[in-house]
Amino acid sequence: MQHNSDKPAPTLSIVVPVYRSQNTLRELHRRIVEAVEPLDSEFELILVEDCGGDRSWEAIEELARTDPRVRGIRLSRNFGQHAATICGFAHARGDWIATLDDDLEQTPENLPALYKVAQEGHDLIYGVYPERTHKSWRNLTSCAARWLFNKAIPSLNYSYTSYRLMRGDIGRALVQFDSAFPFVDGYLSWLTNSYATVEVPHGTRAHGTSNYTFRKLLTHTVNIFVTFSDLPLRLASWIGLLFFLVGMGWLGVIVVGRVFGLITVSGFASIMAAIILFGGIQLLILGVFGEYLGRMNFKSSRKPLFLVGHRTWTGERS
């Protein structure tokens, strides 16, 4: 076990959420050390293992034994990338906190460039990609989701990525947000609008394939909409109003036709069509309200955002 909690606070903390990355952690550590040591030789690297089921935790323990700047945290179960990132923030001691992924698609060599821009007086700096190396379907869905987020959450930085550098006090403040569906960049958009971007190359995944399937990306998108925007509620209201007016107009036509003898037989098909149409609209609106009520229930249950199972050091965080 490492007893490094009594050391002075470093200038830079680097938080990496880890999920099924046993094959990339050693290379990631080597490249981070080479890139960051000239900035702060006493930096800390916080690796948060999100219970991916492989041997990532063993790799983290080995790195912590050989490099006292490495601090490993293993969650009690899988809580998701954003929860694992916020857990890292809670344990970070640096004046500045950087985040990057564990798959080497985000190049650690560009951390000094983000740090340089931070010295110009910004609270938050994003590393953005002129070109992404993801598959075409993911790039397309990502662009569509960002466009929707820009309309639904105007305060959200359109160019957000998980390659970030922020002031340490802002990162640690994210722990105070109480939501079962965390979104780091949504929280950051509430805390500061002093941000900048730096173009960085998008690397290629060294091992395996992305853990984000289409289903996971869709679920994440829905969670962001429901948690950070009232747009679905407003859409449900407008849809309900629109079809109420259509229904009233339809009713007026039927009444007039009946009065003037234009309609002599009530058609079964038209009745069933009306029931199905308006019943479907009602179910749609109820479903939207149900999503919000479900999240209110999660929030009122006071479930923890994350729970630490193991650490590679002992003692309280300073």
SULGIKA-V114515 format. One record per backbone hydrogen bond with DSSP energy under -0.5 kcal/mol. CO is the residue of the C=O (numbers start at 0). NH is the residue of the N-H. E is the energy in kcal/mol with one decimal. If there is no record, write none. Layout:
# SULGIKA-V114515
CO;NH;E
CO;NH;E
This chain:
# SULGIKA-V114515
1;3;-0.6
1;313;-1.2
3;6;-1.1
9;94;-1.2
10;95;-2.0
11;43;-1.9
12;14;-0.5
12;97;-3.2
13;15;-0.5
13;45;-3.3
14;99;-1.4
15;47;-2.2
17;49;-3.0
20;23;-1.2
20;24;-1.3
23;27;-2.6
24;28;-2.7
25;29;-2.3
26;30;-2.3
27;31;-2.3
28;32;-2.5
29;33;-2.1
30;34;-1.8
31;35;-2.8
32;36;-2.1
35;38;-1.6
35;39;-2.4
39;42;-1.5
43;13;-2.6
43;45;-0.6
44;46;-0.7
44;70;-3.1
45;15;-2.7
45;47;-0.6
46;48;-0.7
46;72;-2.8
47;17;-3.6
47;49;-0.6
48;74;-2.5
54;58;-1.7
55;59;-2.3
56;60;-2.6
57;61;-2.0
58;62;-2.1
59;63;-2.4
60;64;-1.7
61;65;-1.6
62;66;-2.1
66;69;-2.0
68;44;-2.7
69;71;-0.5
70;46;-2.0
71;311;-2.0
72;48;-3.4
72;74;-0.5
73;308;-3.2
73;309;-2.0
76;78;-0.6
79;83;-2.3
80;84;-2.2
81;85;-2.2
82;86;-2.1
83;87;-1.9
84;88;-1.9
85;89;-2.1
86;90;-1.0
87;90;-0.6
87;91;-0.8
88;91;-0.8
94;167;-3.4
95;12;-2.7
96;165;-2.6
97;14;-3.4
98;163;-1.6
102;205;-1.4
104;106;-0.7
104;202;-3.2
106;109;-1.7
107;110;-2.1
109;113;-1.6
110;114;-2.4
111;115;-2.2
112;116;-1.7
113;117;-1.9
114;118;-1.3
116;119;-1.7
116;121;-0.5
117;120;-1.7
117;121;-0.5
122;166;-1.9
123;195;-2.0
124;164;-2.0
125;127;-0.7
125;197;-2.7
127;129;-0.5
127;199;-3.2
130;201;-0.5
134;138;-2.2
135;139;-2.5
136;140;-2.3
137;141;-2.4
138;142;-2.2
139;143;-2.1
140;144;-2.5
141;145;-2.4
142;146;-2.0
143;147;-2.1
144;148;-2.9
145;149;-2.4
146;150;-1.4
147;151;-2.6
148;152;-3.6
152;155;-1.9
156;159;-1.5
161;163;-0.9
162;126;-2.9
163;98;-2.2
164;124;-2.9
165;96;-2.9
166;170;-2.1
167;171;-2.5
168;172;-1.2
169;173;-0.7
170;173;-1.1
171;174;-1.2
172;175;-1.7
173;176;-1.3
176;178;-0.8
182;186;-2.2
183;187;-2.4
184;188;-1.7
185;189;-1.0
186;189;-0.7
186;190;-1.3
187;191;-2.1
192;194;-1.2
193;122;-1.7
193;123;-1.5
195;125;-2.5
197;127;-2.4
199;129;-0.5
200;106;-0.6
200;202;-0.7
210;212;-1.0
212;216;-2.5
213;217;-2.4
214;218;-2.4
215;219;-2.5
216;220;-2.2
217;221;-2.4
218;222;-2.4
219;223;-2.1
220;224;-2.3
221;225;-2.6
222;226;-2.4
223;227;-2.7
224;228;-1.4
229;233;-2.3
230;234;-2.9
231;235;-2.4
232;236;-2.2
233;237;-2.3
234;238;-2.9
235;239;-2.5
236;240;-2.4
237;241;-2.8
238;242;-2.5
239;243;-1.6
240;244;-2.2
241;245;-2.2
242;246;-2.4
243;247;-2.5
244;248;-2.4
245;249;-2.6
246;250;-2.6
247;251;-2.4
248;252;-2.2
249;253;-2.2
250;254;-2.6
251;255;-2.6
252;256;-2.7
253;257;-2.2
254;258;-2.5
255;259;-2.3
256;261;-2.4
256;262;-1.6
257;260;-1.0
261;263;-0.6
264;266;-0.6
266;270;-1.7
267;271;-2.5
268;272;-2.7
269;273;-2.1
270;274;-2.3
271;275;-2.7
272;276;-2.7
273;277;-2.5
274;278;-2.2
275;279;-2.3
276;280;-1.9
277;281;-2.2
278;282;-2.2
279;283;-2.3
280;284;-2.3
281;285;-2.6
282;286;-2.3
283;287;-1.9
284;288;-2.3
285;289;-2.4
286;290;-1.9
287;291;-1.6
288;292;-2.6
289;293;-2.6
290;294;-1.7
291;295;-2.0
292;296;-2.1
293;297;-2.1
294;298;-2.3
295;299;-2.3
296;300;-1.3
297;302;-0.8
298;301;-1.2
306;75;-2.8
309;73;-3.1
311;1;-3.5
